[in-house]
Each structure stands twice: as C-alpha cells, then as structure tokens.
Amino acid sequence: MSAITGPKDANLVKTFALPNGAAATVSVGIELPQSANGQFSLDHEFQIDLPALGVTPLPNARTQIVSVETATDLAFTSPVVVYPEVVRQTGAGGAGDAAKSARFRIPSNVLKYVRVKVTGSATGDASGSNATLTTYVGTH
C-alpha cells in the first residue's frame, strides 16, 4: 500500500482492549462524512496497530485476526465485513509475536460507519493490551 500522506485526525484515534481467549473485541465505529449528494468520502486511510505480545497473552499457535466491518448504524446491528483479514498476529516459539500494523483504504461499497474487529482463536488473555485505530484524512 502507499504511504500515509494526509494529516492524522486527532479526534479519530481510537484505542480498545484486545480479546481474552477465543473472543472478539471491536473499535468504536467511525462515521464517514457524506457529501451533499449522499456519497461517502473515500478520502480516508486507516491504520490498525497491534502491540507486541508475549507468550502469556499470545500462546503458541493462538492467532489474533483483524477484520474491517462497515454498517448503516453506529450499533453495527448488521455489520458487513469488507476485509476479512488485514493483519494477523500468531504466537510462536514460546515468545508471542512482534507488534504488527496494517493500513487500508475503504472500498467504494462502504456504508456510513467503519470499525475494526480483533478476533482471538484460543486461550491466552490479551485484554490487558490495547490496539489503536487511527484515521488519516486527505490521503488520495
């Protein structure tokens, strides 16, 4: 992907706890601005950052997969997955995994709200650590 070139929107830096065990956690939904004709602005780029995790929160073979969802309402009553996996952390070698980041742009079929979801696959409690979702504007 291309480098992030637009300014970071300080109001759209969201942190949230990682999952405990085989569960999922989500970021706060971010409302995309609309033009007068009802089109959503695609002039945004997002970055998800996951911290380095040791073997206790991320045991061998446990994964944390980050997906991107969109919805028509802030409650994400009927979320639509637009990217099933933008980044993955996998515990290995009795050491957990290094910090991981991914950048993505929203597709043209985006709905009004965007969020990321982190899903853990097995035991291991990463809920003491946070992921960060940052929004950049004016990136095209």
DSSP file with accessible surface (Angstrom, degrees, kcal/mol):
  #  RESIDUE AA STRUCTURE BP1 BP2  ACC     N-H-->O    O-->H-N    N-H-->O    O-->H-N    TCO  KAPPA ALPHA  PHI   PSI    X-CA   Y-CA   Z-CA
    1    1 A M              0   0  153      0, 0.0     3,-0.1     0, 0.0   103,-0.0   0.000 360.0 360.0 360.0 160.0    0.0    0.0    0.0
    2    2 A S        -     0   0   57      1,-0.1     3,-0.1   101,-0.0     2,-0.0  -0.274 360.0 -90.2 -75.3 160.9    1.0    3.6   -0.4
    3    3 A A        -     0   0   64      1,-0.1     2,-0.4     2,-0.0    -1,-0.1  -0.349  44.1-101.0 -70.0 150.8    2.4    5.6    2.4
    4    4 A I        +     0   0   38      1,-0.2    -1,-0.1    -3,-0.1   135,-0.0  -0.595  48.8 165.6 -72.8 124.7    0.1    7.6    4.6
    5    5 A T        +     0   0  106     -2,-0.4    -1,-0.2   134,-0.1   134,-0.1   0.610  42.7  83.7-117.4 -19.5    0.3   11.2    3.3
    6    6 A G  S    S-     0   0   13      1,-0.1   132,-0.2   130,-0.0     2,-0.1  -0.329  86.9 -85.4 -84.5 169.7   -2.6   13.0    4.9
    7    7 A P        -     0   0   88      0, 0.0   130,-2.3     0, 0.0     2,-0.3  -0.428  42.4-112.2 -73.4 147.3   -2.9   14.5    8.3
    8    8 A K  E     -A  136   0A 124    128,-0.2     2,-0.9    -2,-0.1   128,-0.2  -0.609  23.7-132.4 -76.4 136.8   -3.9   12.4   11.2
    9    9 A D  E >   -     0   0A  46    126,-2.3     3,-2.2    -2,-0.3   126,-0.4  -0.820  12.6-158.4 -91.5 107.1   -7.3   13.3   12.6
   10   10 A A  E >  S+     0   0A  84     -2,-0.9     3,-0.8     1,-0.3    -1,-0.2   0.778  91.1  58.6 -59.8 -27.1   -6.7   13.5   16.4
   11   11 A N  E 3  S+     0   0A 131      1,-0.2    -1,-0.3    -3,-0.1    -2,-0.0   0.623 102.9  55.6 -75.6 -12.7  -10.5   13.0   17.0
   12   12 A L  E <  S+     0   0A  32     -3,-2.2   123,-1.4   123,-0.2     2,-0.6  -0.213  72.6 110.6-117.8  42.1  -10.3    9.7   15.2
   13   13 A V  E <   -A  134   0A  53     -3,-0.8     2,-0.4   121,-0.2   121,-0.2  -0.972  47.8-178.0-110.8 111.8   -7.6    7.9   17.1
   14   14 A K  E     -A  133   0A  60    119,-3.0   119,-3.4    -2,-0.6     2,-0.3  -0.947  12.9-166.4-119.0 131.5   -9.4    5.1   19.0
   15   15 A T  E     +A  132   0A  87     -2,-0.4     2,-0.3   117,-0.2   117,-0.2  -0.879  12.4 171.3-111.9 150.7   -7.9    2.6   21.3
   16   16 A F  E     -A  131   0A  20    115,-2.0   115,-2.9    -2,-0.3    11,-0.1  -0.988  35.6 -94.3-156.2 152.1   -9.6   -0.6   22.5
   17   17 A A  E     -A  130   0A  41     -2,-0.3   113,-0.2   113,-0.2   110,-0.2  -0.358  37.3-120.6 -69.0 147.1   -8.7   -3.7   24.5
   18   18 A L        -     0   0    1    111,-2.5   111,-0.1   108,-0.7    -1,-0.1  -0.395  43.6 -82.9 -78.9 164.7   -7.6   -6.9   22.7
   19   19 A P        -     0   0    2      0, 0.0   107,-1.7     0, 0.0     2,-0.6  -0.277  27.1-132.1 -75.5 157.2   -9.7  -10.1   23.3
   20   20 A N  B    S-D  125   0B  93    105,-0.2   105,-0.2   106,-0.2   100,-0.1  -0.935  70.6 -39.4-103.2 115.7   -9.5  -12.6   26.1
   21   21 A G  S    S-     0   0   10    103,-3.0     2,-2.0    -2,-0.6   101,-0.3  -0.255 122.7  -8.9  69.3-150.8   -9.4  -16.1   24.8
   22   22 A A  S    S+     0   0   77     99,-0.2     2,-0.2    97,-0.1    -1,-0.2  -0.529 110.8 100.6 -83.9  75.5  -11.4  -17.2   21.8
   23   23 A A        -     0   0   45     -2,-2.0    97,-3.1    99,-0.2     2,-0.3  -0.803  63.1-120.5-143.9-176.9  -13.4  -14.0   21.7
   24   24 A A  E     -E  119   0C  45     -2,-0.2     2,-0.3    95,-0.2    95,-0.2  -0.972  13.8-167.5-136.3 148.8  -13.6  -10.7   19.7
   25   25 A T  E     -E  118   0C  37     93,-2.2    93,-2.9    -2,-0.3     2,-0.3  -0.935  12.7-153.1-128.3 157.4  -13.3   -7.0   20.6
   26   26 A V  E     -E  117   0C  55     -2,-0.3    91,-0.2    91,-0.2    -9,-0.1  -0.941  13.2-121.5-131.8 153.2  -14.2   -4.1   18.3
   27   27 A S        -     0   0    4     89,-2.5     2,-0.1    -2,-0.3   -11,-0.1  -0.358  48.2 -83.7 -77.4 168.1  -13.1   -0.5   17.9
   28   28 A V        -     0   0   85    -13,-0.1    88,-0.2     1,-0.1     2,-0.1  -0.476  55.3-102.9 -66.0 142.9  -15.6    2.3   18.2
   29   29 A G        -     0   0   13     45,-0.3     2,-0.5    -2,-0.1    86,-0.2  -0.469  30.8-143.3 -70.5 141.7  -17.4    2.9   14.9
   30   30 A I  E     -F  114   0C   3     84,-3.0    84,-2.0    -2,-0.1     2,-0.4  -0.940  10.5-136.7-110.6 123.4  -16.2    5.9   12.9
   31   31 A E  E     -F  113   0C 106     -2,-0.5    82,-0.2    82,-0.2    81,-0.1  -0.672  16.5-139.6 -81.1 128.6  -18.8    7.8   11.0
   32   32 A L        -     0   0    1     80,-2.8     2,-0.1    -2,-0.4    10,-0.1  -0.683  22.0-112.5 -87.6 139.2  -17.8    8.7    7.5
   33   33 A P        -     0   0   65      0, 0.0     8,-2.6     0, 0.0     2,-0.4  -0.395  29.2-145.5 -69.9 149.1  -18.6   12.2    6.2
   34   34 A Q  B     -I   40   0D 102      6,-0.2     6,-0.2    -2,-0.1     2,-0.1  -0.895   6.9-130.0-114.9 146.8  -21.2   12.5    3.4
   35   35 A S    >   -     0   0   58      4,-2.8     3,-2.1    -2,-0.4     6,-0.0  -0.310  40.5 -92.9 -81.3 174.0  -21.3   15.0    0.5
   36   36 A A  T 3  S+     0   0  120      1,-0.3    -1,-0.1     2,-0.1    -2,-0.0   0.806 127.6  54.8 -59.1 -28.9  -24.5   16.9   -0.3
   37   37 A N  T 3  S-     0   0  120      2,-0.1    -1,-0.3     1,-0.0    -2,-0.0   0.335 122.5-104.5 -90.6   8.7  -25.4   14.2   -2.9
   38   38 A G  S <  S+     0   0   33     -3,-2.1     2,-0.3     1,-0.3    -2,-0.1   0.504  73.9 139.8  87.5   4.8  -25.2   11.4   -0.2
   39   39 A Q        -     0   0  126      1,-0.1    -4,-2.8    -5,-0.0    -1,-0.3  -0.624  51.7-123.7 -82.1 140.0  -21.8   10.0   -1.3
   40   40 A F  B     -I   34   0D  47     -2,-0.3     2,-0.4    -6,-0.2    -6,-0.2  -0.586  28.1-108.3 -81.5 143.1  -19.4    8.9    1.4
   41   41 A S        -     0   0   40     -8,-2.6    -1,-0.1    -2,-0.2     3,-0.1  -0.573  27.9-172.1 -71.2 123.8  -16.0   10.5    1.3
   42   42 A L        +     0   0   62     -2,-0.4     2,-1.1     1,-0.1    64,-0.2   0.239  58.5 106.4 -97.3  12.1  -13.4    7.9    0.3
   43   43 A D        +     0   0   58     62,-0.1    95,-2.0    96,-0.1    96,-0.5  -0.247  58.8  99.5 -88.4  46.7  -10.6   10.3    1.1
   44   44 A H  E     -B  137   0A  12     -2,-1.1    62,-0.6    93,-0.2     2,-0.4  -0.968  49.1-167.7-130.7 149.3   -9.6    8.4    4.3
   45   45 A E  E     -BC 136 105A   0     91,-2.2    91,-3.2    -2,-0.3     2,-0.3  -0.988  12.7-154.8-133.1 142.9   -7.0    5.9    5.1
   46   46 A F  E     -BC 135 104A   0     58,-3.1    58,-2.4    -2,-0.4     2,-0.4  -0.866   5.0-161.4-117.7 152.7   -6.9    3.9    8.3
   47   47 A Q  E     -BC 134 103A  33     87,-2.3    87,-2.8    -2,-0.3     2,-0.5  -0.998   2.9-161.0-134.4 129.9   -4.1    2.2   10.3
   48   48 A I  E     -BC 133 102A   0     54,-2.5    54,-1.9    -2,-0.4     2,-0.5  -0.932   9.2-165.9-107.9 131.3   -4.5   -0.5   12.9
   49   49 A D  E     -BC 132 101A  42     83,-2.4    83,-2.1    -2,-0.5    52,-0.2  -0.987   4.2-169.3-121.2 126.3   -1.6   -1.1   15.3
   50   50 A L  E     - C   0 100A   4     50,-3.4    50,-1.7    -2,-0.5    81,-0.1  -0.933  23.1-125.1-110.3 137.2   -1.3   -4.1   17.5
   51   51 A P        -     0   0   38      0, 0.0     2,-0.1     0, 0.0    46,-0.1  -0.327  33.0 -90.2 -77.2 161.4    1.3   -4.2   20.3
   52   52 A A        -     0   0   66     47,-0.1     2,-0.4    44,-0.1    46,-0.2  -0.473  48.2-158.9 -63.0 139.6    4.0   -6.8   20.7
   53   53 A L  B     -J   97   0E   8     44,-2.5    44,-2.3    -2,-0.1    73,-0.0  -0.989   6.6-137.3-128.9 136.8    2.6   -9.6   22.9
   54   54 A G     >  -     0   0   39     -2,-0.4     4,-1.9    42,-0.2    42,-0.2  -0.121  40.8 -87.1 -78.5-176.2    4.5  -12.2   25.0
   55   55 A V  T  4 S+     0   0   60     39,-0.3    41,-0.1     1,-0.2    40,-0.1   0.777 120.3  61.7 -70.4 -25.7    3.6  -15.9   25.3
   56   56 A T  T  4 S+     0   0  119      1,-0.2    69,-0.6     2,-0.2    -1,-0.2   0.974 114.9  30.5 -68.6 -50.9    1.2  -15.5   28.1
   57   57 A P  T  4 S+     0   0   26      0, 0.0    69,-0.2     0, 0.0    -2,-0.2   0.785 135.9  31.3 -76.4 -22.2   -1.3  -13.2   26.2
   58   58 A L  S  < S-     0   0    0     -4,-1.9    38,-0.2    67,-0.1    34,-0.2  -0.644  83.8-170.5-135.2  75.8   -0.5  -14.8   22.9
   59   59 A P    >   -     0   0   30      0, 0.0     3,-2.2     0, 0.0    32,-0.5  -0.134  43.9 -63.4 -63.4 165.4    0.5  -18.5   23.4
   60   60 A N  T 3  S+     0   0   89      1,-0.3    32,-0.3    30,-0.1     3,-0.1  -0.177 123.0   8.7 -49.8 134.3    1.9  -20.7   20.7
   61   61 A A  T 3  S+     0   0   80     30,-3.0     2,-0.3     1,-0.3    -1,-0.3   0.298  94.5 127.9  74.5  -5.2   -0.5  -21.2   17.8
   62   62 A R    <   -     0   0    3     -3,-2.2    29,-2.6    58,-0.0     2,-0.3  -0.615  42.5-161.3 -77.8 139.7   -3.0  -18.6   19.0
   63   63 A T  E     -G   90   0C  18     -2,-0.3    58,-1.8    27,-0.2     2,-0.4  -0.851  18.6-158.4-118.6 156.0   -3.9  -16.0   16.4
   64   64 A Q  E     -GH  89 120C   0     25,-2.2    25,-2.4    -2,-0.3     2,-0.5  -0.981  18.1-167.0-127.8 118.7   -5.5  -12.6   16.5
   65   65 A I  E     -GH  88 119C  39     54,-2.3    54,-2.5    -2,-0.4     2,-0.6  -0.929   9.1-149.1-112.8 131.4   -7.0  -11.6   13.2
   66   66 A V  E     +GH  87 118C   0     21,-2.6    20,-2.9    -2,-0.5    21,-0.8  -0.871  19.4 178.7-101.4 123.8   -8.1   -8.1   12.4
   67   67 A S  E     - H   0 117C  12     50,-2.6    50,-2.4    -2,-0.6     2,-0.5  -0.800  22.9-129.3-116.9 163.5  -11.1   -7.6   10.1
   68   68 A V  E     -GH  83 116C   0     15,-2.6    14,-2.4    -2,-0.3    15,-1.5  -0.958  25.0-173.0-117.5 130.7  -12.8   -4.5    8.9
   69   69 A E  E     -GH  81 115C   5     46,-2.8    46,-2.2    -2,-0.5     2,-0.3  -0.879   8.1-165.5-121.8 155.2  -16.5   -4.0    9.1
   70   70 A T  E     +GH  80 114C   1     10,-2.4    10,-3.0    -2,-0.3     2,-0.3  -0.930  12.4 172.8-134.3 155.5  -19.0   -1.4    7.8
   71   71 A A  E     - H   0 113C   0     42,-1.7    42,-2.5    -2,-0.3     3,-0.0  -0.985  41.2-122.4-157.1 165.3  -22.6   -0.8    8.8
   72   72 A T  S    S+     0   0   99     -2,-0.3     2,-0.3     6,-0.2    -1,-0.1   0.649  97.1  45.3 -86.0 -17.5  -25.5    1.6    8.3
   73   73 A D  S >  S-     0   0   45     40,-0.1     3,-1.9     1,-0.1     5,-0.1  -0.935  81.5-121.8-130.1 154.1  -25.9    2.3   12.1
   74   74 A L  T 3  S+     0   0   97     -2,-0.3   -45,-0.3     1,-0.3    -1,-0.1   0.764 111.6  61.4 -65.4 -23.9  -23.4    3.0   14.9
   75   75 A A  T 3  S-     0   0   78      1,-0.0    -1,-0.3     3,-0.0    -3,-0.0   0.574 102.6-133.5 -77.5  -7.1  -24.6   -0.1   16.8
   76   76 A F    <   +     0   0   10     -3,-1.9    -2,-0.1     2,-0.1    -6,-0.0   0.921  40.7 168.6  51.9  48.8  -23.4   -2.3   13.9
   77   77 A T  S    S+     0   0  103      1,-0.3    -1,-0.1    -4,-0.0    -3,-0.0   0.892  78.2  17.8 -58.0 -41.4  -26.7   -4.1   14.0
   78   78 A S  S    S-     0   0   88     -5,-0.1    -1,-0.3     2,-0.0    -6,-0.2  -0.637  88.3-166.9-131.1  75.1  -26.0   -5.8   10.7
   79   79 A P        -     0   0   55      0, 0.0     2,-0.5     0, 0.0    -8,-0.2  -0.295   8.1-150.0 -67.8 148.0  -22.2   -5.5   10.1
   80   80 A V  E     -G   70   0C  69    -10,-3.0   -10,-2.4     0, 0.0     2,-0.5  -0.982  13.5-134.1-117.2 124.3  -20.8   -6.2    6.7
   81   81 A V  E     +G   69   0C  78     -2,-0.5   -12,-0.2   -12,-0.2   -10,-0.0  -0.684  27.8 172.3 -79.6 121.4  -17.2   -7.5    6.5
   82   82 A V  E    S+     0   0C  27    -14,-2.4   -13,-0.2    -2,-0.5    -1,-0.2   0.718  77.2  23.2-100.4 -27.1  -15.3   -5.6    3.8
   83   83 A Y  E     -G   68   0C  72    -15,-1.5   -15,-2.6     1,-0.1    -1,-0.3  -0.916  65.4-166.0-136.8 111.0  -11.8   -7.0    4.6
   84   84 A P  E    S+     0   0C 101      0, 0.0     2,-0.3     0, 0.0    -1,-0.1   0.771  81.7  14.2 -71.4 -23.5  -11.8  -10.4    6.4
   85   85 A E  E     +     0   0C  92      1,-0.1   -18,-0.2   -18,-0.1     3,-0.1  -0.779  54.5 157.9-154.8 106.8   -8.1  -10.1    7.4
   86   86 A V  E    S+     0   0C  37    -20,-2.9     2,-0.3     1,-0.4   -19,-0.1   0.677  80.6   0.6 -98.3 -22.9   -6.0   -7.0    7.2
   87   87 A V  E     -G   66   0C  18    -21,-0.8   -21,-2.6    15,-0.1    -1,-0.4  -0.971  62.5-159.5-160.8 153.5   -3.4   -8.2    9.7
   88   88 A R  E     -G   65   0C  94     -2,-0.3     2,-0.4   -23,-0.2   -23,-0.2  -1.000   4.2-159.6-138.4 137.1   -2.7  -11.3   11.8
   89   89 A Q  E     -G   64   0C   0    -25,-2.4   -25,-2.2    -2,-0.4     2,-0.4  -0.950  14.2-171.4-111.0 138.7   -0.6  -12.0   15.0
   90   90 A T  E     -G   63   0C  50     -2,-0.4     2,-0.2   -27,-0.2   -27,-0.2  -0.990  20.8-131.0-134.0 125.7    0.4  -15.6   15.7
   91   91 A G        +     0   0    1    -29,-2.6   -30,-3.0   -32,-0.5     2,-0.3  -0.534  42.0 157.9 -71.3 134.4    2.0  -16.8   18.9
   92   92 A A    >   +     0   0   57      4,-1.4     3,-1.7   -32,-0.3     4,-0.2  -0.992  45.5  18.6-156.8 152.4    5.1  -19.0   18.1
   93   93 A G  T 3  S-     0   0   78     -2,-0.3   -38,-0.1     1,-0.3    -1,-0.0   0.720 116.5 -72.3  63.4  22.5    8.3  -20.3   19.6
   94   94 A G  T 3  S+     0   0   42      1,-0.1   -39,-0.3   -39,-0.1    -1,-0.3   0.762 122.7  92.6  65.8  23.9    7.2  -19.6   23.2
   95   95 A A  S <  S-     0   0   70     -3,-1.7     2,-0.2     1,-0.4    -2,-0.1   0.372  79.4-135.5-128.7   2.1    7.7  -15.8   22.5
   96   96 A G        -     0   0    6    -38,-0.2    -4,-1.4   -42,-0.2    -1,-0.4  -0.568  45.6 -66.0  75.3-136.3    4.3  -14.5   21.4
   97   97 A D  B     -J   53   0E  38    -44,-2.3   -44,-2.5    -2,-0.2     3,-0.1  -0.992  42.0-102.3-153.8 157.4    4.6  -12.2   18.4
   98   98 A A        -     0   0   60     -2,-0.3    -8,-0.1   -46,-0.2   -48,-0.0  -0.198  54.9 -76.6 -72.5 165.8    6.0   -8.8   17.4
   99   99 A A        -     0   0   62    -47,-0.1     2,-0.3   -10,-0.0    -1,-0.2  -0.345  53.3-160.0 -60.1 144.7    4.0   -5.6   17.1
  100  100 A K  E     -C   50   0A  65    -50,-1.7   -50,-3.4    -3,-0.1     2,-0.3  -0.969  12.2-176.2-132.7 148.7    2.0   -5.6   13.8
  101  101 A S  E     -C   49   0A  70     -2,-0.3     2,-0.3   -52,-0.2   -52,-0.2  -0.971   2.3-174.5-139.5 155.1    0.4   -2.8   11.8
  102  102 A A  E     -C   48   0A  15    -54,-1.9   -54,-2.5    -2,-0.3     2,-0.4  -0.987  10.4-152.5-149.3 143.0   -1.7   -2.5    8.6
  103  103 A R  E     +C   47   0A  89     -2,-0.3     2,-0.3   -56,-0.2   -56,-0.2  -0.899  21.3 170.0-112.0 146.0   -3.0    0.3    6.5
  104  104 A F  E     -C   46   0A   3    -58,-2.4   -58,-3.1    -2,-0.4     2,-0.3  -0.994  25.2-141.8-153.1 153.4   -6.1    0.2    4.5
  105  105 A R  E     -C   45   0A  65     -2,-0.3   -60,-0.2   -60,-0.2   -62,-0.1  -0.849  35.4-105.9-108.7 153.9   -8.5    2.4    2.5
  106  106 A I        -     0   0   12    -62,-0.6   -62,-0.1    -2,-0.3     2,-0.1  -0.522  34.7-118.4 -80.7 144.8  -12.2    1.9    2.5
  107  107 A P    >   -     0   0   28      0, 0.0     3,-1.5     0, 0.0    -1,-0.1  -0.325  26.6-105.8 -78.1 167.1  -13.8    0.3   -0.6
  108  108 A S  T 3  S+     0   0  108      1,-0.3   -68,-0.2    -2,-0.1    -2,-0.0   0.726 116.6  62.7 -67.4 -19.6  -16.4    2.1   -2.7
  109  109 A N  T 3  S+     0   0  106    -27,-0.0    -1,-0.3     2,-0.0    -3,-0.0   0.187  77.0 139.6 -91.3  20.7  -19.2    0.0   -1.3
  110  110 A V    <   -     0   0   10     -3,-1.5   -70,-0.2     1,-0.1     2,-0.1  -0.235  43.2-141.5 -64.1 149.6  -18.7    1.3    2.2
  111  111 A L        -     0   0   52      2,-0.3   -39,-0.2   -31,-0.1   -79,-0.1  -0.321  40.2 -77.8 -98.8-169.8  -21.6    2.1    4.5
  112  112 A K  S    S+     0   0   62     -2,-0.1   -80,-2.8   -81,-0.1     2,-0.3   0.795 110.6  43.6 -66.5 -31.0  -21.9    5.0    6.9
  113  113 A Y  E     -FH  31  71C  27    -42,-2.5   -42,-1.7   -82,-0.2     2,-0.4  -0.910  61.9-166.3-122.3 148.5  -19.8    3.6    9.7
  114  114 A V  E     +FH  30  70C   1    -84,-2.0   -84,-3.0    -2,-0.3     2,-0.3  -0.973  15.4 158.4-129.9 141.8  -16.4    1.7    9.8
  115  115 A R  E     - H   0  69C  37    -46,-2.2   -46,-2.8    -2,-0.4     2,-0.3  -0.965  30.8-124.6-150.5 166.8  -14.8   -0.3   12.6
  116  116 A V  E     - H   0  68C   0     -2,-0.3   -89,-2.5   -48,-0.2     2,-0.4  -0.876  17.1-155.0-114.4 153.4  -12.2   -3.0   13.1
  117  117 A K  E     -EH  26  67C  64    -50,-2.4   -50,-2.6    -2,-0.3     2,-0.5  -0.990   1.5-157.2-128.3 131.4  -12.7   -6.2   14.9
  118  118 A V  E     -EH  25  66C   0    -93,-2.9   -93,-2.2    -2,-0.4     2,-0.5  -0.957  13.1-168.1-110.8 121.7   -9.9   -8.3   16.6
  119  119 A T  E     -EH  24  65C  56    -54,-2.5   -54,-2.3    -2,-0.5     2,-0.3  -0.943   7.4-152.8-116.2 122.9  -10.7  -12.0   17.0
  120  120 A G  E     - H   0  64C   4    -97,-3.1   -56,-0.2    -2,-0.5  -100,-0.1  -0.646   3.0-153.8 -89.1 151.8   -8.7  -14.3   19.1
  121  121 A S        -     0   0   57    -58,-1.8     2,-0.2    -2,-0.3   -99,-0.2   0.610  63.4 -12.5-103.4 -14.2   -8.6  -18.0   18.3
  122  122 A A  S    S-     0   0   41   -101,-0.3   -99,-0.2   -59,-0.3   -61,-0.0  -0.845  95.1 -25.8-162.3-163.2   -7.8  -19.8   21.6
  123  123 A T  S    S+     0   0  112     -2,-0.2    -1,-0.2  -102,-0.2    -2,-0.1  -0.054  77.2  94.6 -61.3 165.3   -6.7  -19.4   25.2
  124  124 A G        -     0   0   16    -66,-0.1  -103,-3.0    -4,-0.1     2,-0.7   0.028  64.2-122.9 115.0 130.2   -4.5  -16.5   26.2
  125  125 A D  B     +D   20   0B  77    -69,-0.6     3,-0.3  -105,-0.2  -105,-0.2  -0.872  36.2 160.8-111.4 103.3   -5.6  -13.2   27.7
  126  126 A A    >   +     0   0    1   -107,-1.7     3,-2.2    -2,-0.7  -108,-0.7   0.300  45.4 109.0 -98.5   9.1   -4.5  -10.2   25.7
  127  127 A S  T 3   +     0   0   50      1,-0.3    -1,-0.2  -110,-0.2  -107,-0.1   0.641  66.9  67.5 -67.5 -11.1   -7.2   -7.9   27.3
  128  128 A G  T 3  S+     0   0   78     -3,-0.3     2,-0.3  -109,-0.1    -1,-0.3   0.496  97.0  66.7 -82.3  -2.8   -4.5   -6.0   29.2
  129  129 A S  S <  S-     0   0   37     -3,-2.2  -111,-2.5  -111,-0.1     2,-0.4  -0.860  75.5-137.7-118.3 155.6   -3.1   -4.6   26.0
  130  130 A N  E     -A   17   0A  86     -2,-0.3     2,-0.3  -113,-0.2  -113,-0.2  -0.872   1.8-147.8-117.3 146.1   -4.7   -2.2   23.5
  131  131 A A  E     -A   16   0A   0   -115,-2.9  -115,-2.0    -2,-0.4     2,-0.4  -0.708  19.6-143.5 -96.5 156.6   -5.0   -1.9   19.7
  132  132 A T  E     -AB  15  49A  38    -83,-2.1   -83,-2.4    -2,-0.3     2,-0.5  -0.992   9.4-163.7-127.9 130.8   -5.1    1.5   18.1
  133  133 A L  E     -AB  14  48A   0   -119,-3.4  -119,-3.0    -2,-0.4     2,-0.4  -0.961  13.8-171.4-111.6 121.1   -7.1    2.5   15.1
  134  134 A T  E     -AB  13  47A   8    -87,-2.8   -87,-2.3    -2,-0.5     2,-0.5  -0.934  10.1-150.9-116.7 136.9   -6.0    5.8   13.5
  135  135 A T  E     - B   0  46A   0   -123,-1.4  -126,-2.3  -126,-0.4     2,-0.4  -0.904   8.2-166.0-107.4 132.8   -7.8    7.7   10.8
  136  136 A Y  E     -AB   8  45A  37    -91,-3.2   -91,-2.2    -2,-0.5     2,-0.3  -0.936   8.9-153.4-114.9 140.5   -6.0    9.8    8.3
  137  137 A V  E     + B   0  44A  41   -130,-2.3   -93,-0.2    -2,-0.4   -94,-0.0  -0.814  68.3  26.4-115.4 154.7   -7.8   12.3    6.0
  138  138 A G  S    S+     0   0   36    -95,-2.0    -1,-0.2    -2,-0.3   -94,-0.2   0.895  72.3 141.7  67.5  42.0   -6.9   13.7    2.6
  139  139 A T              0   0    4    -96,-0.5  -134,-0.1    -3,-0.3   -95,-0.1   0.542 360.0 360.0 -95.6  -8.0   -4.8   10.7    1.6
  140  140 A H              0   0  131    -97,-0.1   -97,-0.0  -135,-0.1   -95,-0.0  -0.588 360.0 360.0 -88.8 360.0   -5.7   10.4   -2.1
